[in-house]
Amino acid sequence: MSTENTTQSAARERGADGVRLSAGDTELTVHPENGCRLGSLRVGGTELLRQGAKYGCFPMAPWCGRIDQGRFRNGGDVHQMPVNSPPHAIHGTGRNLHWRTARSSDAAAAFTYELADPAAPWPYPGTVTQLVELAEDGGSLTLTMGVEAAGDSFPAQAGWHPWFLRNLGAGEDVRIDFAAEWQEERGGDHLPTGRRITPRPGPWDDCFGMPSGVEVTLTWPGRLQLTVASRAEWVVVYDEQDEAVCVEPQSGPPNGLNTTPRLVTPIDPLEVSTTWSWRAL
């Protein structure tokens, strides 16, 4: 990385307004100091994400959704994560940390954090990287996340938790369309029971299986259509709030560290990406 780019990255990270990217008529702001979340995504001047320090779109790593009682097993070892959504641990450690800006340009930036950061403990050393890239024409956004092990292998997941506005300020509320192969039955503890059922109509706070890849379309009639796509095989859809809806592509289901562990090793990192593309209606 050149000295010029390093200086530019450092200046952007220090700015109170976050790291700003733009292409075409799209403007995006990333806040590395607040869990590397996307704080704003404006297309043609219209904001698509719910505003606020807890909203926008945050990366979930090294797990997604809830872990049962905050505990997961790796071989013979049982680890306890902080229970931040009693009785479970939820959404990983990355959203609570200050990420480092590794590089940035007008339309792309890369950010990292160390899994062993004492501010959000994880029992294994490693690195999480998020790459944020706007297409040259401003018509799409690609987010890529990597989880790398620096020593012992460990189970991990990665994904994103966007809060899309239910209404863009005029016209009808958003419509969510997708065709899942199955729905993970949700128990009273909000964890999958292990049964796969026929997808049910909303409202949802549920995980769905899409083995051919995630594809979910959000349509604000007369305004905008946005498609969330990913080669990941699971997506959580949440639409129980008045202000926003969530479409969360992720590499495994809730509690997946225990039920469907994907081991990350020094020679086999976890990588997952999602692309959001949109068009005016």
GIJOPE-V252872 format. One record per residue. N is the residue number from 1. RES is the residue in three letters. SS is DSSP state (H for helix, E for strand, - for the rest). PSI is psi in radians with two decimals (* if undefined). OMEGA is omega in degrees with one decimal (none if undefined). Layout:
<<N;RES;SS;PSI;OMEGA> <N;RES;SS;PSI;OMEGA>>
This chain:
<<1;MET;-;2.35;-176.3> <2;SER;-;2.79;176.6> <3;THR;H;-0.67;179.8> <4;GLU;H;-0.82;-179.8> <5;ASN;H;-0.65;178.5> <6;THR;H;-0.79;179.5> <7;THR;H;-0.75;179.5> <8;GLN;H;-0.75;-179.8> <9;SER;H;-0.80;-178.4> <10;ALA;H;-0.73;179.8> <11;ALA;H;-0.72;-179.6> <12;ARG;H;-0.68;-177.6> <13;GLU;H;-0.62;-178.6> <14;ARG;H;-0.37;-175.6> <15;GLY;-;2.41;-179.0> <16;ALA;-;-0.36;-177.1> <17;ASP;-;0.10;178.1> <18;GLY;-;-3.01;179.0> <19;VAL;E;2.08;-175.8> <20;ARG;E;2.28;177.6> <21;LEU;E;2.67;178.4> <22;SER;E;2.63;174.4> <23;ALA;E;2.38;-176.7> <24;GLY;-;-2.26;179.2> <25;ASP;-;0.42;-178.8> <26;THR;E;2.35;177.3> <27;GLU;E;2.37;-175.0> <28;LEU;E;2.43;176.4> <29;THR;E;2.25;177.2> <30;VAL;E;2.42;-179.9> <31;HIS;E;1.57;179.9> <32;PRO;H;-0.49;-179.2> <33;GLU;H;-0.19;-179.2> <34;ASN;H;1.05;175.2> <35;GLY;-;0.31;180.0> <36;CYS;-;0.58;179.7> <37;ARG;E;2.65;170.0> <38;LEU;E;2.03;-178.4> <39;GLY;E;-0.39;-177.1> <40;SER;E;2.45;170.5> <41;LEU;E;1.90;-177.6> <42;ARG;E;2.19;178.2> <43;VAL;E;2.05;-177.2> <44;GLY;-;0.58;179.4> <45;GLY;-;-0.06;-178.5> <46;THR;E;2.18;178.0> <47;GLU;E;2.30;-178.7> <48;LEU;-;-0.32;-174.3> <49;LEU;E;2.51;174.8> <50;ARG;-;2.36;-177.0> <51;GLN;-;2.65;178.5> <52;GLY;-;2.68;-173.4> <53;ALA;-;-0.41;-178.6> <54;LYS;-;0.02;-171.2> <55;TYR;-;-2.31;-173.4> <56;GLY;-;-2.17;174.5> <57;CYS;E;2.05;-178.3> <58;PHE;E;2.57;175.7> <59;PRO;E;2.48;176.1> <60;MET;E;2.07;177.6> <61;ALA;E;2.60;-0.2> <62;PRO;E;0.37;167.8> <63;TRP;-;2.88;-178.0> <64;CYS;-;2.48;178.9> <65;GLY;-;-2.55;-173.0> <66;ARG;E;2.56;166.7> <67;ILE;E;2.27;-177.9> <68;ASP;H;2.00;178.9> <69;GLN;H;0.22;-178.7> <70;GLY;H;0.17;-175.6> <71;ARG;E;2.43;172.0> <72;PHE;E;2.71;-177.0> <73;ARG;E;2.43;171.8> <74;ASN;E;1.76;-173.0> <75;GLY;-;-2.19;179.5> <76;GLY;-;0.00;-176.7> <77;ASP;E;2.37;175.1> <78;VAL;E;2.26;-176.8> <79;HIS;E;2.49;179.2> <80;GLN;E;2.09;174.1> <81;MET;-;2.70;177.8> <82;PRO;-;2.30;-179.3> <83;VAL;-;1.65;-175.3> <84;ASN;-;0.01;173.7> <85;SER;E;1.27;-170.0> <86;PRO;-;2.35;6.7> <87;PRO;-;0.33;-172.3> <88;HIS;E;2.92;166.2> <89;ALA;E;2.48;-171.3> <90;ILE;E;2.43;164.6> <91;HIS;-;0.29;172.6> <92;GLY;E;-2.99;-176.6> <93;THR;-;-0.39;-170.8> <94;GLY;H;-0.55;-176.1> <95;ARG;H;-0.19;-178.1> <96;ASN;H;0.05;-170.4> <97;LEU;-;2.85;170.9> <98;HIS;-;1.99;178.2> <99;TRP;-;2.76;176.9> <100;ARG;E;2.36;174.5> <101;THR;E;1.95;-178.2> <102;ALA;E;-0.68;178.0> <103;ARG;E;2.77;176.8> <104;SER;E;2.68;174.9> <105;SER;-;-2.91;-177.2> <106;ASP;-;-0.64;-171.3> <107;ALA;-;0.08;-178.1> <108;ALA;E;2.66;177.2> <109;ALA;E;2.68;178.3> <110;ALA;E;2.48;-175.6> <111;PHE;E;2.63;179.9> <112;THR;E;2.76;164.8> <113;TYR;E;2.74;-178.7> <114;GLU;E;2.28;-177.8> <115;LEU;-;-0.49;-179.1> <116;ALA;-;0.21;178.3> <117;ASP;-;2.15;-177.2> <118;PRO;-;-0.30;179.4> <119;ALA;-;-0.34;-179.8> <120;ALA;-;1.41;-166.2> <121;PRO;-;2.45;171.8> <122;TRP;-;2.40;-168.0> <123;PRO;-;-0.04;-176.3> <124;TYR;-;2.40;177.8> <125;PRO;-;2.55;179.0> <126;GLY;E;-3.09;-176.4> <127;THR;E;2.44;172.8> <128;VAL;E;2.32;179.2> <129;THR;E;2.39;172.2> <130;GLN;E;2.22;176.1> <131;LEU;E;2.24;-177.8> <132;VAL;E;2.11;-174.1> <133;GLU;E;2.13;170.4> <134;LEU;E;2.43;174.2> <135;ALA;-;2.69;-176.4> <136;GLU;-;-0.62;-178.7> <137;ASP;-;0.00;179.8> <138;GLY;-;0.25;-175.9> <139;GLY;-;-0.01;178.9> <140;SER;E;2.85;178.7> <141;LEU;E;2.29;175.2> <142;THR;E;2.23;176.1> <143;LEU;E;2.27;178.9> <144;THR;E;2.34;179.6> <145;MET;E;2.42;176.2> <146;GLY;E;2.44;175.5> <147;VAL;E;2.08;-176.8> <148;GLU;E;2.44;175.6> <149;ALA;E;2.42;177.6> <150;ALA;-;-0.09;-179.2> <151;GLY;-;-1.99;-179.9> <152;ASP;-;2.61;175.8> <153;SER;-;2.76;179.7> <154;PHE;E;2.69;175.2> <155;PRO;E;2.52;-178.9> <156;ALA;-;2.80;172.8> <157;GLN;E;2.86;174.1> <158;ALA;E;2.60;178.4> <159;GLY;E;-2.97;-176.1> <160;TRP;E;2.60;-178.5> <161;HIS;E;1.44;178.1> <162;PRO;E;2.55;173.3> <163;TRP;-;1.64;178.2> <164;PHE;E;2.40;178.3> <165;LEU;E;2.36;178.0> <166;ARG;-;-0.63;-179.3> <167;ASN;-;2.41;-177.3> <168;LEU;-;0.27;174.9> <169;GLY;-;-0.22;177.6> <170;ALA;-;2.63;177.9> <171;GLY;-;-2.82;-174.7> <172;GLU;-;2.79;174.1> <173;ASP;-;2.83;-179.0> <174;VAL;-;2.57;171.5> <175;ARG;E;2.43;-179.6> <176;ILE;E;2.18;-178.5> <177;ASP;E;2.30;175.0> <178;PHE;E;2.83;179.3> <179;ALA;-;1.64;-179.3> <180;ALA;-;2.64;176.3> <181;GLU;-;-0.57;177.5> <182;TRP;E;2.89;172.4> <183;GLN;E;2.36;174.5> <184;GLU;E;2.05;178.1> <185;GLU;E;2.28;-177.8> <186;ARG;E;2.21;177.8> <187;GLY;-;3.08;179.8> <188;GLY;-;-0.32;177.2> <189;ASP;-;0.17;179.2> <190;HIS;-;0.23;175.9> <191;LEU;-;2.62;174.1> <192;PRO;E;2.44;179.9> <193;THR;E;-0.26;-173.9> <194;GLY;E;-0.18;177.5> <195;ARG;E;2.43;174.2> <196;ARG;E;2.21;-174.3> <197;ILE;E;2.89;174.7> <198;THR;-;2.31;-178.8> <199;PRO;-;2.37;-178.3> <200;ARG;-;2.72;176.7> <201;PRO;-;2.73;179.7> <202;GLY;-;-3.09;6.1> <203;PRO;-;2.71;-172.9> <204;TRP;-;2.57;156.2> <205;ASP;E;1.18;-163.2> <206;ASP;E;2.73;177.9> <207;CYS;E;2.39;-178.5> <208;PHE;E;2.56;177.2> <209;GLY;E;2.26;178.2> <210;MET;-;1.39;-171.7> <211;PRO;-;-0.32;176.1> <212;SER;-;0.05;-178.9> <213;GLY;-;2.57;-179.3> <214;VAL;E;2.35;171.1> <215;GLU;E;1.93;-178.6> <216;VAL;E;2.30;-178.9> <217;THR;E;2.28;173.7> <218;LEU;E;2.21;-178.0> <219;THR;E;2.10;169.7> <220;TRP;E;1.76;-170.5> <221;PRO;-;2.31;178.9> <222;GLY;-;-0.03;-176.6> <223;ARG;-;-1.10;-169.6> <224;LEU;E;2.57;170.5> <225;GLN;E;2.29;-177.4> <226;LEU;E;2.32;178.7> <227;THR;E;2.23;173.4> <228;VAL;E;2.05;-178.5> <229;ALA;E;2.59;178.9> <230;SER;E;2.64;172.3> <231;ARG;-;-0.14;173.1> <232;ALA;-;2.76;-172.8> <233;GLU;-;0.00;-180.0> <234;TRP;E;2.59;174.0> <235;VAL;E;2.37;172.5> <236;VAL;E;2.30;176.8> <237;VAL;E;2.23;-178.6> <238;TYR;E;2.11;-178.0> <239;ASP;-;0.61;-176.2> <240;GLU;-;0.05;176.3> <241;GLN;-;2.63;177.5> <242;ASP;-;-0.56;-170.2> <243;GLU;-;-0.52;-169.5> <244;ALA;E;2.88;174.2> <245;VAL;E;2.69;-177.0> <246;CYS;E;2.37;174.4> <247;VAL;E;1.90;-164.5> <248;GLU;E;1.58;175.5> <249;PRO;E;2.39;-177.1> <250;GLN;E;2.76;-172.2> <251;SER;-;-0.13;177.8> <252;GLY;-;2.94;-178.4> <253;PRO;-;2.91;172.1> <254;PRO;-;2.48;-176.3> <255;ASN;-;0.31;-176.8> <256;GLY;H;-0.38;175.2> <257;LEU;H;-0.51;179.8> <258;ASN;H;-0.60;-171.1> <259;THR;H;-0.58;-179.8> <260;THR;-;1.08;-173.1> <261;PRO;-;2.38;174.0> <262;ARG;-;1.92;-175.2> <263;LEU;E;2.35;173.0> <264;VAL;E;2.27;179.5> <265;THR;E;2.93;179.3> <266;PRO;-;-0.39;179.6> <267;ILE;-;0.02;-178.5> <268;ASP;E;1.36;178.3> <269;PRO;-;2.84;172.5> <270;LEU;E;2.28;176.0> <271;GLU;E;2.35;179.5> <272;VAL;E;2.60;179.1> <273;SER;E;2.80;173.8> <274;THR;E;2.53;176.0> <275;THR;E;2.24;173.4> <276;TRP;E;2.17;177.1> <277;SER;E;2.61;-173.5> <278;TRP;E;2.81;174.9> <279;ARG;E;2.59;177.7> <280;ALA;E;2.58;177.9> <281;LEU;-;*;none>>
